[in-house]
Amino acid sequence: MGGWEWNEDDSALFWTDQLYRILDVKPDTSTADPLGSLRQSLKGLSLQDREIFLRAFRDCLQKGRPYTLEFPFTTAKGRHIWIRTVGESLKKEKGKNHVFGAVIDITHARQTANALRESKLFMESVLESIQDGISVLEPDLTIRHVNSVMKRWYSQNLPLEGKKCFVCYHNADKPCDPCPAQRCLESKKTEMEIVPGLPGSGVEWIELYCYPITHPQTGKITGVVEFVRDVTQKMKAEAALKESVAKYRLIFDSVSDLIYTHDLEGRFISVNPAMQKCFGYAFDEMIGHKISEFMEPEFKRAFDTEYLTGIQNEGYYEGISRYITKDGNKIYIEYKNRLVHLGQGEVFISGVGRDVTEKVLSEKKLEKLQKQLAHAQKMESIGTLAGGIAHDFNNILSPMFGYLEMMLEDVPQGSPLHGRLVEVFKGAKRARDLTRQILLFSRQTDYPGYFMKVIN
């Protein structure tokens, strides 16, 4: 700081050495122009600032009005600085006024103030550029600063600064419960909570992150910064999703058809209660197990090769497979499966099935009956044919028996011819028995219908 003094009595101007150094002016020792140094220094001011200074100096000299002024200044050496000049008049009892003052180099202070102002403006611009709400609280939950987003959300309670946060943000007379700001002050850590917004406001739910403000030297918590995000749409979407999931779960659990999902290796991901009941296994006994574990051996290889390869290539597969329940029964499941692609590359198979055991068994039984009927019809046709042949053959045998009996009565028993006739008669009896069997097969008679005389 450099001092100066002006004595109007003798028009004498006195400068301290420090003032010469501040303004980079050389002392003028000429008695012809005592104001030479002043005139030289005034060149460092702009014309406008120079007029302001001279007017303030005259008012101080003539009217005793003190002044304090700040100007940008260019020294005699071309340095650009800021100065603060002050002046005050001391009125003498006799004679003219006496004025004294000082010039202070405030360049550093001005630069510091400008830096602080720019830093403040920068921080304010950063806070204003954030599309979420920012609220700075004192340790007693008094609002210190908010950005424009918070002012817009809580416009009905403006001004916000200087009031308690729970008053402005919740229309309450005490902190909300739970209060993440209070937890943050206690834990000295980041705290988060989703809390209701201001009643009647479009911001129905807010996600609140609280960060402690710590003094860099003492480590003491001096406040809390609240990062406030409007999550109303998110909460509504989650509520809608929960409702949708609940509806899906209700359908999933209540339908009688078998609903399930499995991964690309054939392991169950989910099964509905109908499927658990059909197979006889609990949920945990099926999840994570391969479907082929519940199949008969002859189906397992086809599942691991034909089915898994086919559905991954074609995206769809349907058919009927045979499974073994927990109690050992065989069941037939008709299924329709589809390959599903979700976001982020997640792929699985979703399927629906139906227990068609009774249908399959009924069809098999029907097929067996149809085969039996065809066989019976075939046998009936054969029997009809055989019956006709037997009747014709029987008509041929009847006269043969008659003539053989008469010949046996006419030929003496001891003759060779009688023995040969007996053998012929025995052959005729065998033919008769065969004919009877054919007639029985054809169901045209239960007995031959005639009697033969027994020949010894």
C-alpha positions in Angstrom: 0.0 0.0 0.0 1.3 3.4 -1.0 0.3 6.7 0.7 0.0 10.2 -0.6 -0.8 13.6 0.8 -2.0 16.9 -0.9 -1.6 20.2 0.8 -3.7 22.8 -0.9 -2.0 25.7 0.9 1.2 25.3 -1.0 0.0 22.9 -3.7 2.4 20.3 -2.5 1.9 16.6 -3.3 3.8 13.9 -1.3 4.1 10.2 -2.4 5.5 7.4 -0.4 8.2 5.2 -2.0 5.8 2.3 -2.0 3.3 4.3 -4.1 6.1 5.0 -6.7 6.8 1.3 -6.9 3.1 0.3 -7.2 2.6 2.6 -10.2 6.1 2.1 -11.7 6.6 5.9 -11.7 10.0 7.5 -11.1 10.1 10.3 -8.5 9.9 13.8 -10.0 12.1 16.1 -8.1 11.4 19.1 -10.4 10.2 22.1 -8.6 8.8 23.6 -11.7 6.0 20.9 -11.9 5.2 19.3 -8.5 2.3 17.4 -10.1 4.3 15.8 -12.8 4.2 12.3 -11.1 0.4 12.6 -10.7 -0.1 13.6 -14.4 2.2 10.7 -15.4 0.3 8.2 -13.3 -3.1 9.4 -14.5 -2.2 8.1 -18.0 -2.5 4.6 -16.6 -6.3 5.1 -16.3 -8.8 5.0 -19.1 -10.3 8.4 -20.0 -13.6 7.4 -18.4 -11.9 6.2 -15.2 -9.7 9.3 -15.2 -12.8 11.6 -15.2 -14.4 9.5 -12.4 -11.2 9.8 -10.3 -10.7 13.5 -10.8 -14.4 14.3 -10.0 -14.1 12.2 -6.8 -10.9 14.0 -5.9 -12.4 17.5 -6.4 -15.5 16.6 -4.3 -13.2 15.3 -1.5 -11.0 18.5 -1.7 -13.9 21.0 -2.0 -16.7 19.3 -0.2 -14.8 17.1 2.2 -16.5 13.9 0.7 -14.3 10.8 1.1 -14.1 8.3 -1.7 -13.1 4.7 -2.4 -12.6 3.6 -6.0 -11.3 0.6 -7.8 -9.8 0.8 -11.3 -7.9 -1.4 -13.8 -4.6 0.4 -14.2 -1.7 0.2 -16.6 1.7 1.1 -14.9 4.4 3.1 -16.6 6.1 -0.2 -17.4 3.0 -1.6 -19.0 1.9 -3.9 -16.2 -1.8 -4.4 -16.0 -3.0 -4.3 -12.4 -6.0 -3.4 -10.3 -5.8 -0.6 -7.7 -8.0 0.6 -5.0 -7.6 4.3 -4.2 -9.1 6.0 -1.2 -9.1 9.7 -0.2 -10.2 11.7 2.8 -10.3 15.4 3.5 -8.9 17.0 6.6 -10.3 20.6 7.0 -8.0 23.0 8.8 -9.2 25.7 11.1 -7.3 28.2 9.1 -6.4 27.8 5.5 -7.4 25.4 2.9 -8.3 21.7 3.0 -5.7 19.1 3.4 -6.3 15.7 1.5 -4.6 12.5 2.1 -5.1 8.9 0.9 -3.6 5.6 -0.2 -3.4 3.4 -3.3 -3.5 -0.4 -2.8 -2.5 -3.0 -5.4 -5.5 -5.3 -5.3 -4.5 -7.3 -8.3 -4.1 -10.6 -6.4 -7.3 -10.1 -4.4 -9.1 -9.2 -7.6 -7.8 -12.2 -9.3 -8.8 -14.4 -6.4 -12.3 -12.9 -6.3 -12.6 -13.4 -10.0 -11.4 -17.0 -9.7 -13.9 -17.6 -6.8 -16.7 -15.9 -8.9 -15.8 -18.0 -11.9 -15.6 -21.1 -9.8 -19.0 -20.3 -8.3 -20.5 -19.7 -11.7 -19.0 -22.9 -13.0 -20.4 -24.9 -10.1 -23.8 -23.3 -10.6 -23.7 -24.0 -14.3 -22.8 -27.6 -13.6 -25.7 -27.9 -11.1 -28.1 -26.3 -13.5 -27.0 -28.6 -16.3 -27.9 -31.7 -14.3 -31.4 -32.8 -15.2 -32.0 -34.4 -11.8 -32.6 -32.4 -8.6 -29.7 -31.3 -6.4 -30.2 -30.2 -2.8 -27.5 -29.1 -0.4 -28.5 -29.4 3.3 -27.0 -28.1 6.5 -26.4 -30.6 9.3 -29.8 -29.5 10.9 -31.5 -30.4 7.5 -31.9 -26.7 6.5 -31.7 -26.2 2.8 -28.6 -24.3 1.8 -28.8 -24.5 -2.0 -30.9 -26.1 -4.7 -30.8 -26.2 -8.5 -33.5 -25.1 -10.9 -34.9 -28.6 -11.2 -35.8 -28.7 -7.4 -37.3 -25.2 -7.7 -39.5 -26.4 -10.6 -40.5 -29.6 -8.8 -41.3 -27.8 -5.5 -42.4 -24.4 -7.0 -45.4 -24.2 -4.6 -43.0 -24.0 -1.6 -40.6 -21.4 -3.0 -38.2 -20.1 -1.7 -36.7 -23.3 -0.6 -33.4 -22.1 0.8 -33.4 -21.5 4.5 -36.3 -23.9 5.2 -36.2 -27.5 6.5 -36.1 -30.1 3.8 -39.0 -32.1 5.2 -41.2 -28.9 5.2 -40.5 -28.1 1.6 -40.2 -31.6 0.1 -42.9 -33.4 2.1 -45.1 -30.7 3.7 -44.2 -32.4 7.0 -43.4 -31.1 10.4 -40.6 -33.6 11.1 -38.1 -35.6 9.1 -39.4 -38.4 7.0 -39.0 -42.0 8.2 -36.7 -43.4 7.0 -34.6 -40.3 6.4 -31.5 -41.0 4.3 -30.0 -37.6 5.0 -30.0 -38.3 8.8 -28.5 -41.7 8.2 -25.8 -40.1 6.1 -24.9 -37.6 8.8 -24.7 -40.5 11.3 -22.8 -43.1 9.2 -20.7 -40.6 7.2 -21.4 -42.8 4.2 -23.6 -42.6 1.1 -27.2 -43.5 1.9 -30.0 -44.2 -0.5 -33.8 -44.4 -0.2 -36.9 -44.3 -2.4 -39.4 -42.0 -0.8 -42.8 -40.5 -1.8 -42.7 -37.1 -3.5 -44.7 -34.0 -2.6 -48.4 -34.8 -2.3 -50.3 -33.5 -5.3 -47.1 -33.2 -7.3 -46.4 -34.9 -10.6 -43.3 -36.2 -9.0 -44.9 -39.1 -7.0 -41.7 -41.1 -6.2 -38.1 -39.9 -5.9 -34.9 -41.9 -5.6 -32.7 -40.1 -3.1 -28.9 -40.5 -2.8 -27.3 -38.6 0.1 -23.6 -37.9 0.1 -21.8 -36.4 3.2 -19.9 -33.1 2.8 -16.6 -33.5 4.7 -14.4 -30.6 5.8 -11.0 -31.3 4.1 -8.9 -30.4 7.2 -11.0 -31.4 10.2 -12.9 -34.3 8.6 -16.1 -33.0 10.2 -19.4 -33.5 8.4 -20.6 -30.0 7.4 -23.7 -31.0 5.4 -25.3 -33.3 2.9 -25.7 -33.2 -0.8 -28.9 -34.9 -2.0 -29.0 -36.2 -5.5 -32.8 -36.4 -6.3 -34.1 -38.4 -9.3 -37.7 -38.6 -10.4 -38.5 -42.3 -10.6 -42.3 -42.0 -10.9 -42.4 -43.7 -14.3 -39.9 -46.3 -13.1 -42.0 -47.2 -10.1 -45.2 -47.3 -12.2 -43.5 -49.5 -14.7 -42.3 -51.8 -11.9 -45.8 -51.9 -10.4 -47.2 -52.8 -13.8 -44.6 -55.4 -14.3 -45.3 -56.9 -10.9 -49.0 -57.0 -11.8 -48.2 -58.6 -15.1 -46.0 -61.2 -13.5 -48.7 -61.9 -10.9 -51.2 -62.4 -13.7 -48.8 -64.6 -15.6 -48.0 -66.6 -12.4 -51.8 -67.0 -11.8 -52.2 -68.4 -15.3 -49.0 -70.4 -15.0 -50.1 -72.0 -11.8 -53.8 -72.5 -12.6 -53.9 -74.0 -16.1 -54.3 -77.8 -16.4 -51.9 -78.0 -19.3 -48.2 -78.6 -18.6 -46.1 -75.4 -19.0 -42.3 -75.5 -18.7 -39.0 -74.0 -19.9 -35.6 -75.6 -20.3 -32.2 -74.4 -21.4 -30.3 -75.4 -24.5 -28.9 -78.5 -22.8 -32.4 -79.8 -21.9 -32.4 -78.9 -18.2 -35.6 -77.7 -16.7 -35.7 -74.0 -15.8 -39.3 -73.8 -14.6 -42.3 -76.1 -14.4 -45.9 -75.3 -13.4 -47.8 -77.2 -10.7 -49.8 -79.2 -13.3 -46.5 -80.6 -14.6 -45.3 -81.4 -11.0 -48.6 -83.2 -10.4 -48.4 -85.1 -13.6 -44.9 -86.4 -13.0 -45.3 -86.8 -9.3 -42.1 -84.8 -8.5 -41.7 -81.7 -6.4 -40.4 -78.5 -7.9 -36.9 -78.8 -6.6 -36.8 -82.4 -7.8 -37.2 -81.3 -11.4 -35.5 -78.0 -11.7 -31.9 -78.3 -13.1 -32.5 -81.9 -14.2 -32.4 -82.9 -17.8 -35.8 -83.9 -19.3 -34.3 -87.1 -20.7 -33.8 -88.3 -17.1 -37.6 -88.7 -16.9 -37.8 -90.6 -20.2 -37.6 -94.3 -21.0 -34.1 -95.4 -22.3 -35.2 -95.7 -25.9 -36.3 -92.0 -26.0 -33.2 -90.5 -24.3 -30.8 -90.8 -27.2 -33.4 -89.3 -29.6 -33.9 -86.4 -27.1 -30.2 -85.5 -26.8 -29.6 -85.7 -30.6 -32.6 -85.3 -32.7 -34.8 -83.0 -30.5 -32.2 -80.6 -29.1 -30.5 -80.2 -32.5 -33.8 -79.9 -34.3 -35.3 -77.2 -32.2 -32.1 -75.1 -32.2 -32.0 -75.3 -36.0 -35.7 -74.9 -36.7 -36.9 -72.9 -33.7 -39.9 -75.1 -33.2 -40.6 -78.8 -32.4 -43.6 -80.9 -31.5 -44.4 -84.5 -31.0 -45.3 -87.2 -28.4 -42.8 -88.7 -25.9 -43.1 -91.4 -23.3 -42.0 -90.6 -19.7 -41.8 -92.4 -16.4 -43.5 -90.9 -13.4 -42.1 -91.0 -9.9 -44.2 -94.0 -9.0 -43.1 -95.9 -12.1 -46.1 -95.4 -14.4 -45.7 -94.7 -18.1 -47.3 -91.6 -19.4 -47.4 -90.1 -22.9 -47.0 -86.3 -23.3 -47.9 -84.4 -26.4 -45.7 -81.3 -26.6 -45.2 -78.1 -28.6 -41.9 -76.3 -27.9 -40.5 -73.0 -29.2 -37.0 -71.4 -29.1 -37.2 -68.0 -27.3 -34.7 -65.2 -27.8 -34.6 -62.5 -25.0 -32.5 -59.4 -24.7 -28.7 -59.6 -24.1 -28.4 -62.9 -25.9 -30.5 -65.0 -23.5 -32.0 -68.0 -25.2 -34.2 -70.8 -23.8 -37.0 -73.2 -24.9 -40.5 -72.6 -23.8 -43.1 -75.4 -24.1 -46.6 -76.5 -23.4 -47.6 -80.1 -23.1 -50.6 -82.3 -22.4 -51.0 -85.7 -20.9 -52.4 -87.9 -23.7 -51.8 -91.2 -22.0 -55.5 -92.3 -22.1 -55.8 -91.2 -25.7 -52.7 -93.1 -26.8 -53.7 -96.2 -24.9 -57.3 -96.0 -26.2 -55.9 -95.7 -29.7 -53.6 -98.7 -29.2 -56.5 -100.7 -27.7 -58.7 -99.8 -30.7 -55.9 -100.8 -33.1 -55.6 -104.1 -31.3 -59.3 -104.7 -31.5 -59.3 -103.8 -35.2 -56.6 -106.3 -35.8 -58.5 -109.0 -33.8 -61.6 -108.2 -35.8 -59.8 -108.5 -39.1 -58.3 -111.8 -38.0 -61.7 -113.1 -36.9 -63.2 -112.1 -40.2 -60.3 -113.8 -42.0 -60.8 -116.9 -39.9 -64.5 -116.9 -40.5 -63.9 -116.8 -44.3 -61.5 -119.7 -43.9 -64.0 -121.6 -41.8 -66.8 -121.0 -44.3 -64.5 -122.4 -47.0 -63.4 -125.3 -44.9 -67.0 -126.1 -43.9 -68.0 -126.3 -47.5 -65.1 -128.6 -48.3 -65.9 -130.8 -45.3 -69.5 -131.2 -46.3 -68.4 -132.2 -49.8 -65.8 -134.6 -48.4 -68.4 -136.0 -46.0 -70.8 -136.7 -48.9 -68.0 -138.6 -50.6 -67.3 -140.7 -47.4 -70.9 -141.6 -46.7 -71.3 -144.1 -49.6 -67.8 -145.4 -49.0 -68.8 -146.4 -45.5 -71.9 -148.0 -46.7 -70.2 -150.2 -49.3 -67.3 -151.0 -46.9 -69.8 -152.2 -44.3 -71.6 -154.4 -46.8 -68.4 -155.8 -48.2 -67.1 -156.6 -44.7 -70.3 -158.5 -44.0 -70.1 -160.5 -47.2 -66.4 -161.4 -47.0 -65.4 -164.0 -44.4 -63.2 -162.8 -41.6 -60.5 -165.2 -42.1 -59.8 -164.4 -45.8 -57.0 -162.0 -46.8 -59.5 -159.7 -48.5 -61.3 -159.2 -45.2 -58.1 -157.9 -43.5 -57.5 -155.5 -46.3 -61.1 -154.2 -46.1 -60.6 -153.6 -42.4 -57.6 -151.4 -43.1 -59.5 -149.5 -45.7 -62.3 -149.0 -43.2 -59.9 -147.7 -40.6 -58.6 -145.1 -43.2 -62.2 -144.1 -43.9 -62.7 -143.5 -40.1 -59.6 -141.3 -39.9 -61.0 -139.3 -42.9 -64.3 -139.1 -41.1 -62.6 -137.7 -37.9 -60.7 -135.2 -40.0 -64.0 -134.1 -41.6 -65.6 -133.7 -38.1 -62.6 -131.5 -37.0 -63.0 -129.3 -40.0 -66.7 -128.9 -39.4 -66.0 -128.0 -35.7 -63.4 -125.5 -36.9 -65.9 -123.9 -39.2 -68.4 -123.9 -36.3 -71.0 -125.5 -38.5 -71.6 -128.4 -36.2 -70.8 -129.6 -32.7 -71.0 -133.3 -33.6 -70.5 -135.2 -36.8 -74.3 -135.9 -37.2 -74.0 -139.6 -37.8 -72.8 -142.7 -36.0 -70.4 -145.3 -37.3 -70.5 -148.9 -36.5 -67.5 -150.0 -34.5 -65.6 -152.7 -36.3 -63.3 -154.8 -34.2 
